[in-house]
Amino acid sequence: MDSLTTPPPEDFVEAAVRTVLTAADDVVDVEIGRAALLVFCVGAADQGDRLVRYWQRTTGGSASRLVSHPVAARAWAMLLSGRNAPDWAGDLTPLDLAAEENAHRAHLARLREKRGVDAVLAELVERAWALADAGELDAARAAIDSWAEHARDLPRPDVATLAGARPLARLLAAGALAVPDGWAAHYVDALVAALGTRHRAAATHPTRDSGSWRELIDEILWLRGTPDTAPPPASAEEIAAAEARLGRILPESYRRFLTTCDGLPADVVFPRLRGVAELTTLVVAPDGTPGAVVISDPGALVLRTGTGEVLDDDPVFGRSVHRDVEALLEQHRDLLLAAEEPDRPL
């Protein structure tokens, strides 16, 4: 990032917008959390509130999803301790600020052991912290300016480590990390627009009814050359029993699939989809998603129950994320069609 006395480069904003438009939901949550924290750290709490509230309105999620690691949680606690906290902050875990200050000093000490910019930035945070504690606020602000100069080339400057020191969080909230007038509003405007576009697209995506699900499954099996081999549908009672066993509510799209056929046989390039009685949970999925459900054998396909997305962790082609099980099966159908008609565009 450029020195915060000049606007961050436009591609910084563009990269954030691209993430919001195209990434998986959990990645978008992290991006919005980083952005909101940065906006608070440049003294634009009203714009940060606007971003978080809009994200909540479009996703219905808890603000705790915006906090991606303990240092970020600490920074939020320090930033919000000096003001009337907004209502969404009630979703954040309360922290003992004195204990967090001790933990932050230990965090800075670990960073100083590293070589390069991390160590330099940690030393500047410690210098600014000591100066602020001594009441030398102008000198502390100058150290914050030096921090910004050293952070200028980082794609994601670590403002959480800067704000994790309580006296520095107070200075940041008062505008010590300056940006030009209007920059925070411009940044938030761009992210709000991207969130609106993302969730309008999700809202307008048609949900298959039972008939069109049957058509999709029948088409896949016909293209495979194995018509009429779909397992019978799962009953509502079987799905409810699986949800009770798993401790997870299954997403609507996946429930519609199960009530069309309870699993799906394997193909040469497609794993067998498990029946509802075979579903299992992972404590942590390969991408870090907690409590995901394994829906295939081999277990390359993992269902994120909170979003309905399907993580495909292929050892050859790498990791990809499908919007839901419908999108996964549509892609499989399209690949089968392309094999039947090599000149047909995907």
C-alpha positions as CSV (number, residue, x, y, z in Angstrom):
1,M,0.0,0.0,0.0
2,D,1.2,3.5,-0.7
3,S,1.9,5.8,2.2
4,L,-1.4,6.5,3.9
5,T,-0.9,10.2,3.3
6,T,-1.7,9.5,-0.4
7,P,-4.5,7.3,-1.8
8,P,-3.8,3.6,-1.9
9,P,-3.4,2.5,-5.5
10,E,-6.6,1.9,-7.4
11,D,-5.6,-1.8,-8.0
12,F,-5.8,-2.3,-4.2
13,V,-9.5,-1.4,-4.4
14,E,-9.9,-3.4,-7.6
15,A,-8.4,-6.5,-6.1
16,A,-10.7,-6.3,-3.1
17,V,-13.7,-5.8,-5.4
18,R,-12.7,-8.8,-7.5
19,T,-12.4,-11.0,-4.4
20,V,-15.9,-10.0,-3.3
21,L,-17.4,-10.7,-6.7
22,T,-15.7,-14.0,-7.4
23,A,-14.4,-15.8,-4.2
24,A,-16.1,-18.3,-2.0
25,D,-18.2,-16.9,0.8
26,D,-15.7,-17.5,3.6
27,V,-12.9,-15.7,1.6
28,V,-15.3,-12.8,1.0
29,D,-16.0,-12.6,4.8
30,V,-12.2,-12.3,5.4
31,E,-11.9,-9.6,2.8
32,I,-14.7,-7.6,4.2
33,G,-13.3,-8.0,7.7
34,R,-9.9,-6.7,6.6
35,A,-11.5,-3.8,4.8
36,A,-13.6,-2.8,7.7
37,L,-10.6,-3.0,10.1
38,L,-8.6,-0.8,7.8
39,V,-11.3,1.8,7.5
40,F,-11.6,1.9,11.3
41,C,-7.8,2.3,11.5
42,V,-7.9,5.4,9.3
43,G,-10.4,7.1,11.6
44,A,-13.5,6.5,9.4
45,A,-15.6,4.5,11.9
46,D,-18.8,5.7,10.3
47,Q,-17.8,4.1,6.9
48,G,-16.6,0.9,8.7
49,D,-20.0,0.7,10.4
50,R,-21.7,1.1,7.0
51,L,-19.7,-1.7,5.4
52,V,-20.3,-4.1,8.2
53,R,-24.0,-3.3,8.4
54,Y,-24.4,-3.8,4.6
55,W,-22.5,-7.1,4.8
56,Q,-24.8,-8.2,7.6
57,R,-27.9,-7.2,5.7
58,T,-26.9,-9.1,2.5
59,T,-25.6,-12.2,4.2
60,G,-27.5,-12.4,7.5
61,G,-24.2,-13.4,9.1
62,S,-22.7,-12.7,12.5
63,A,-19.9,-10.1,12.6
64,S,-17.7,-12.8,14.3
65,R,-17.3,-14.2,10.8
66,L,-15.3,-11.1,9.8
67,V,-12.6,-11.8,12.4
68,S,-10.1,-14.1,10.8
69,H,-7.4,-14.5,13.5
70,P,-6.7,-13.6,17.2
71,V,-4.6,-10.5,16.3
72,A,-7.6,-9.1,14.4
73,A,-9.9,-9.9,17.3
74,R,-7.5,-8.0,19.6
75,A,-7.4,-5.0,17.2
76,W,-11.2,-4.8,17.1
77,A,-11.4,-4.9,20.9
78,M,-8.9,-2.1,21.2
79,L,-10.5,0.1,18.5
80,L,-14.0,-0.4,19.9
81,S,-13.0,0.1,23.6
82,G,-12.7,3.9,23.2
83,R,-16.1,4.5,21.6
84,N,-19.8,3.6,21.9
85,A,-19.6,0.2,20.2
86,P,-22.1,-0.4,17.4
87,D,-24.8,-3.0,17.9
88,W,-23.1,-5.5,15.5
89,A,-20.0,-5.5,17.8
90,G,-22.1,-7.6,20.3
91,D,-21.4,-10.6,18.1
92,L,-17.7,-10.3,18.8
93,T,-16.2,-12.3,21.7
94,P,-15.5,-10.0,24.7
95,L,-11.7,-9.9,25.5
96,D,-9.7,-8.9,28.6
97,L,-7.9,-5.9,27.3
98,A,-5.0,-6.1,29.9
99,A,-4.4,-9.7,29.0
100,E,-4.6,-8.9,25.3
101,E,-2.0,-6.2,25.7
102,N,0.4,-8.7,27.2
103,A,-0.4,-11.1,24.4
104,H,0.3,-8.4,21.9
105,R,3.7,-7.6,23.3
106,A,4.6,-11.3,22.9
107,H,3.3,-11.2,19.3
108,L,5.5,-8.2,18.5
109,A,8.5,-10.0,20.1
110,R,7.9,-13.0,17.8
111,L,7.7,-10.7,14.8
112,R,11.0,-9.1,15.7
113,E,12.7,-12.4,15.5
114,K,11.8,-12.6,11.8
115,R,13.9,-10.9,9.1
116,G,12.6,-8.3,6.7
117,V,9.7,-6.0,6.8
118,D,7.8,-7.9,9.5
119,A,10.5,-7.2,12.0
120,V,10.9,-3.5,11.0
121,L,7.1,-3.0,11.3
122,A,7.0,-4.7,14.7
123,E,9.8,-2.4,16.0
124,L,8.0,0.7,14.8
125,V,4.8,-0.5,16.5
126,E,6.8,-1.0,19.7
127,R,8.4,2.5,19.4
128,A,5.0,4.2,18.8
129,W,3.5,2.3,21.7
130,A,6.3,3.4,24.1
131,L,6.0,7.0,23.0
132,A,2.2,7.0,23.4
133,D,2.5,5.5,26.8
134,A,5.0,8.3,27.7
135,G,2.5,10.9,26.5
136,E,4.7,11.9,23.6
137,L,1.8,11.8,21.1
138,D,3.4,13.8,18.3
139,A,6.4,11.5,18.3
140,A,4.0,8.5,18.4
141,R,2.2,9.8,15.4
142,A,5.5,10.2,13.6
143,A,6.4,6.6,14.3
144,I,3.0,5.6,12.9
145,D,3.8,7.6,9.8
146,S,7.1,5.6,9.5
147,W,5.1,2.4,9.9
148,A,2.9,3.5,6.9
149,E,6.0,4.3,4.8
150,H,7.5,0.8,5.4
151,A,4.1,-0.9,4.8
152,R,3.6,0.9,1.4
153,D,4.6,-2.0,-0.8
154,L,2.7,-4.7,1.1
155,P,-0.5,-6.0,-0.7
156,R,-2.2,-6.3,2.7
157,P,-0.6,-4.1,5.3
158,D,-1.0,-5.6,8.8
159,V,-3.0,-2.9,10.4
160,A,-4.2,-5.4,13.0
161,T,-0.8,-5.5,14.6
162,L,-0.7,-1.7,14.7
163,A,-4.1,-1.4,16.2
164,G,-3.5,-4.3,18.7
165,A,-1.7,-1.8,21.0
166,R,-4.5,0.1,23.0
167,P,-2.9,3.6,23.0
168,L,-2.2,3.3,19.2
169,A,-5.8,2.2,18.6
170,R,-6.9,5.4,20.2
171,L,-4.6,7.5,18.0
172,L,-5.8,5.6,14.9
173,A,-9.4,6.1,15.7
174,A,-8.6,9.8,15.9
175,G,-7.1,9.9,12.4
176,A,-3.4,9.3,13.1
177,L,-3.2,7.1,10.0
178,A,-4.3,9.7,7.5
179,V,-5.8,9.2,4.1
180,P,-7.2,11.9,1.7
181,D,-10.7,13.1,2.3
182,G,-13.2,10.8,0.6
183,W,-10.9,7.8,0.2
184,A,-12.6,5.6,2.9
185,A,-16.0,6.4,1.4
186,H,-14.8,5.5,-2.1
187,Y,-13.4,2.2,-0.8
188,V,-16.5,1.3,1.1
189,D,-18.7,2.4,-1.9
190,A,-16.9,0.0,-4.1
191,L,-17.2,-2.9,-1.7
192,V,-20.9,-2.2,-1.0
193,A,-21.6,-2.2,-4.7
194,A,-19.7,-5.5,-5.2
195,L,-21.6,-7.1,-2.3
196,G,-24.9,-5.9,-3.8
197,T,-23.9,-7.4,-7.2
198,R,-22.8,-10.7,-5.7
199,H,-26.0,-11.2,-3.7
200,R,-28.4,-10.0,-6.4
201,A,-26.8,-12.7,-8.6
202,A,-27.3,-15.3,-5.9
203,A,-30.9,-14.2,-5.3
204,T,-31.8,-14.4,-8.9
205,H,-30.3,-17.8,-9.6
206,P,-33.3,-20.1,-10.1
207,T,-33.7,-23.1,-7.8
208,R,-34.5,-26.3,-9.5
209,D,-37.8,-27.9,-8.8
210,S,-38.1,-31.7,-8.3
211,G,-38.9,-32.2,-12.0
212,S,-35.8,-30.4,-13.3
213,W,-33.6,-32.1,-10.8
214,R,-34.9,-35.4,-12.2
215,E,-34.1,-34.2,-15.7
216,L,-30.6,-33.2,-14.8
217,I,-29.8,-36.6,-13.2
218,D,-31.4,-38.5,-16.0
219,E,-29.4,-36.5,-18.6
220,I,-26.1,-37.2,-16.7
221,L,-26.9,-41.0,-16.5
222,W,-27.9,-41.1,-20.2
223,L,-24.7,-39.3,-21.3
224,R,-22.7,-41.9,-19.2
225,G,-24.5,-44.7,-21.0
226,T,-26.1,-46.0,-17.8
227,P,-29.7,-44.8,-17.8
228,D,-32.1,-45.8,-15.1
229,T,-29.3,-46.4,-12.5
230,A,-30.1,-43.6,-10.1
231,P,-30.7,-44.7,-6.5
232,P,-34.2,-44.2,-5.2
233,P,-34.8,-40.8,-3.4
234,A,-34.1,-40.3,0.3
235,S,-37.1,-39.8,2.5
236,A,-37.6,-36.7,4.6
237,E,-37.3,-38.9,7.7
238,E,-33.9,-40.3,6.5
239,I,-32.6,-36.7,5.8
240,A,-33.8,-35.6,9.2
241,A,-32.1,-38.5,10.9
242,A,-28.8,-37.7,9.1
243,E,-29.0,-34.1,10.1
244,A,-29.5,-35.1,13.7
245,R,-26.6,-37.5,13.5
246,L,-24.3,-35.0,11.8
247,G,-25.4,-32.1,14.0
248,R,-25.8,-30.0,10.8
249,I,-28.7,-28.7,8.7
250,L,-28.2,-29.7,5.1
251,P,-28.5,-26.9,2.5
252,E,-31.7,-26.7,0.5
253,S,-30.0,-27.5,-2.9
254,Y,-28.4,-30.6,-1.4
255,R,-31.7,-31.7,0.2
256,R,-33.4,-31.4,-3.2
257,F,-30.7,-33.6,-4.8
258,L,-31.2,-36.2,-2.1
259,T,-34.9,-36.3,-2.5
260,T,-34.3,-36.9,-6.3
261,C,-31.7,-39.6,-5.8
262,D,-30.0,-40.7,-2.6
263,G,-26.4,-40.4,-4.0
264,L,-25.1,-41.1,-7.4
265,P,-22.9,-43.9,-8.9
266,A,-19.3,-43.1,-9.9
267,D,-18.1,-42.3,-13.4
268,V,-14.6,-42.6,-14.8
269,V,-13.8,-39.0,-13.8
270,F,-16.4,-38.4,-11.1
271,P,-16.5,-39.9,-7.6
272,R,-19.5,-41.8,-6.2
273,L,-21.8,-39.4,-4.3
274,R,-22.7,-40.9,-1.0
275,G,-26.2,-41.7,0.2
276,V,-27.6,-39.8,3.1
277,A,-26.9,-42.6,5.6
278,E,-23.2,-42.6,4.6
279,L,-22.5,-38.9,5.2
280,T,-19.8,-38.0,7.6
281,T,-18.3,-34.8,9.0
282,L,-14.8,-33.5,9.1
283,V,-13.6,-31.5,12.1
284,V,-11.7,-29.3,9.7
285,A,-11.9,-29.6,5.9
286,P,-8.8,-29.3,3.7
287,D,-9.4,-25.6,3.2
288,G,-9.9,-25.0,6.9
289,T,-13.8,-25.0,6.9
290,P,-15.0,-26.4,10.2
291,G,-17.6,-29.1,10.5
292,A,-17.9,-29.7,6.7
293,V,-19.7,-32.9,5.4
294,V,-18.0,-35.4,3.2
295,I,-20.4,-36.3,0.4
296,S,-18.3,-38.6,-1.9
297,D,-16.1,-41.6,-2.1
298,P,-13.2,-41.0,-2.4
299,G,-13.7,-38.0,-0.1
300,A,-12.6,-35.3,-2.5
301,L,-16.0,-33.5,-2.4
302,V,-16.9,-31.7,0.8
303,L,-20.1,-29.8,1.5
304,R,-19.9,-26.5,3.4
305,T,-23.2,-26.7,5.2
306,G,-23.2,-23.0,6.1
307,T,-23.2,-21.8,2.5
308,G,-24.1,-24.9,0.4
309,E,-20.9,-24.7,-1.5
310,V,-19.0,-27.8,-2.5
311,L,-15.2,-27.9,-2.2
312,D,-13.6,-30.2,-4.8
313,D,-10.1,-31.1,-3.6
314,D,-8.7,-32.9,-6.7
315,P,-5.1,-34.2,-6.3
316,V,-4.5,-33.6,-10.1
317,F,-6.4,-30.5,-10.9
318,G,-6.2,-28.8,-7.5
319,R,-8.9,-27.2,-5.4
320,S,-12.0,-25.5,-6.7
321,V,-15.3,-24.4,-5.1
322,H,-18.7,-24.9,-6.7
323,R,-21.7,-22.7,-5.8
324,D,-23.7,-25.7,-4.7
325,V,-24.2,-29.4,-5.6
326,E,-26.4,-28.3,-8.5
327,A,-23.4,-26.3,-10.0
328,L,-21.2,-29.4,-9.4
329,L,-23.6,-31.7,-11.3
330,E,-24.1,-29.1,-14.1
331,Q,-20.4,-29.0,-14.6
332,H,-20.2,-32.8,-14.7
333,R,-23.1,-32.8,-17.3
334,D,-21.3,-30.2,-19.4
335,L,-18.1,-32.2,-19.4
336,L,-20.0,-35.3,-20.5
337,L,-21.6,-33.3,-23.3
338,A,-18.2,-31.9,-24.4
339,A,-16.9,-35.5,-24.6
340,E,-19.9,-36.4,-26.8
341,E,-19.5,-33.3,-29.0
342,P,-15.8,-32.3,-28.9
343,D,-16.4,-29.0,-30.8
344,R,-19.1,-27.9,-28.4
345,P,-17.9,-25.0,-26.2
346,L,-18.1,-25.5,-22.4
